[in-house]
Amino acid sequence: MNKETIKQQALKLDAALKTNNKRKTTLWLNKLIATNDQLKDKRLSAQIGSQLTKIKENLDNKKICIEYTGLIITMLTYSEIAEQVEYGREFGEHYTEQSRNDMFWYTWMHDTIIRNANPKKGDTIVDIGCGNAALSIKLAKKAKKVIGVDLSEEMINEGRKAISKLRIKNISFKLTPIEVVNFKKNSVDAVTTNLAIDHVKDKLAMAKKVYKWLKPGGKFVIGLAFKVEQRFKEIVERKRKRYPHLAKKTEDSFAEHVKQASGAYYEKQPIEFKVSPHELAAILQKAGFKTRIVPHYLPWFSVVVGQKITS
Ligand SMILES: C[S@@+](CC[C@H](N)C(=O)[O-])C[C@H]1O[C@@H](n2cnc3c(N)ncnc32)[C@H](O)[C@@H]1O
């Protein structure tokens, strides 16, 4: 039995608990117990099993049961993306090393994200997949506070080192997968993310969550590395013709980056679920955003902007 089935059943149990449906709660709880027993990963199965036992013992206390179900979903999410944590372990320092230089292709992403997020003095910004906080630091100079979210302890440690060196006080971190983090409704002025959303499998769920956190008019600004599509190639080509010196500068800096990055970085890239800018924009629209795509000078990068529409 695979983890995906268990996750689906846990979500059904969660829904049954929330709607106080006793019959469905018992049904999904029993199904989960049976499928969990067949899970190949015995360690995970034992952990989930102990949460299920607690739910069974506390069936009358809805609040406690919902908490246990939430824990199961979190556990499954963590286990699905365990590879990403490994990636952070191996590449924390290495990443900082290679992204430290002012590479034009990379700083273009940050600058374009910041310009579109347009942080103001009183703003709260969430930077998801913040890594070594390279983008968070730039945002923090313009905003009231920045919350960086990343699942890699090593990447966040790099970020902590950088902010203490720079004596920056308005950045805090949450060490957790993007998939399970949450903020209050209408509490955030902008959400940014650079080169991280590729690692999120369910981008629509992510977009819906971000939509809730944002204040009306707030923006979700995404630096994307993606699969190249023909119509985007043509858009980039037109931009390159208009600004040939910037196109050249971008190409040279990217070639330099590839040389520095070494083969290992690309061989060991974590799991990616790539989408094109147009596919991502369509996902954001489904979540309620009004969208815009900003082309890069290279056809495999872009910034996609979603704005929460005020009604
Ligand atoms: C390529 S780095 C980008 C870091 C930073 N945003 C920047 O501009 O340099 C991708 C980051 O996403 C993080 N990441 C990948 N999948 C994640 C997930 N599911 N939840 C939270 N962080 C994740 C990685 O740990 C890594 O730090």
The ligand as an SDF file (V2000), in Angstrom:
LIG
                    3D

 27 29  0  0  0  0  0  0  0  0999 V2000
   17.4000   26.6420   -5.1450 C   0  0  0  0  0  0  0  0  0  0  0  0
   17.1640   26.9880   -3.4280 S   0  0  0  0  0  0  0  0  0  0  0  0
   16.5800   28.6590   -3.4800 C   0  0  0  0  0  0  0  0  0  0  0  0
   16.9250   29.4470   -2.2480 C   0  0  0  0  0  0  0  0  0  0  0  0
   16.5750   30.9320   -2.2720 C   0  0  0  0  0  0  0  0  0  0  0  0
   15.1460   31.1440   -2.4490 N   0  0  0  0  0  0  0  0  0  0  0  0
   17.3660   31.7410   -3.2720 C   0  0  0  0  0  0  0  0  0  0  0  0
   16.8050   32.6130   -3.9300 O   0  0  0  0  0  0  0  0  0  0  0  0
   18.5770   31.5330   -3.3680 O   0  0  0  0  0  0  0  0  0  0  0  0
   15.7010   26.0590   -3.1000 C   0  0  0  0  0  0  0  0  0  0  0  0
   15.3380   26.0110   -1.6210 C   0  0  0  0  0  0  0  0  0  0  0  0
   14.0500   25.4340   -1.5160 O   0  0  0  0  0  0  0  0  0  0  0  0
   14.0450   24.5970   -0.3760 C   0  0  0  0  0  0  0  0  0  0  0  0
   12.9400   23.6400   -0.5220 N   0  0  0  0  0  0  0  0  0  0  0  0
   12.7750   22.6950   -1.4760 C   0  0  0  0  0  0  0  0  0  0  0  0
   11.6370   22.0270   -1.2810 N   0  0  0  0  0  0  0  0  0  0  0  0
   11.0500   22.5700   -0.1850 C   0  0  0  0  0  0  0  0  0  0  0  0
    9.8430   22.3160    0.5280 C   0  0  0  0  0  0  0  0  0  0  0  0
    9.0310   21.3550    0.1280 N   0  0  0  0  0  0  0  0  0  0  0  0
    9.5600   23.0620    1.6230 N   0  0  0  0  0  0  0  0  0  0  0  0
   10.4040   24.0480    2.0310 C   0  0  0  0  0  0  0  0  0  0  0  0
   11.5670   24.3390    1.3930 N   0  0  0  0  0  0  0  0  0  0  0  0
   11.8850   23.6100    0.3030 C   0  0  0  0  0  0  0  0  0  0  0  0
   15.4170   23.9460   -0.3780 C   0  0  0  0  0  0  0  0  0  0  0  0
   15.7440   23.4390    0.8940 O   0  0  0  0  0  0  0  0  0  0  0  0
   16.2740   25.1270   -0.7990 C   0  0  0  0  0  0  0  0  0  0  0  0
   16.7460   25.8530    0.2960 O   0  0  0  0  0  0  0  0  0  0  0  0
  1  2  1  0
  2  3  1  0
  2 10  1  0
  3  4  1  0
  4  5  1  0
  5  6  1  0
  5  7  1  0
  7  8  2  0
  7  9  1  0
 10 11  1  0
 11 12  1  0
 11 26  1  0
 12 13  1  0
 13 14  1  0
 13 24  1  0
 14 15  1  0
 14 23  1  0
 15 16  2  0
 16 17  1  0
 17 18  1  0
 17 23  2  0
 18 19  1  0
 18 20  2  0
 20 21  1  0
 21 22  2  0
 22 23  1  0
 24 25  1  0
 24 26  1  0
 26 27  1  0
M  CHG  2   2   1   9  -1
M  END
$$$$
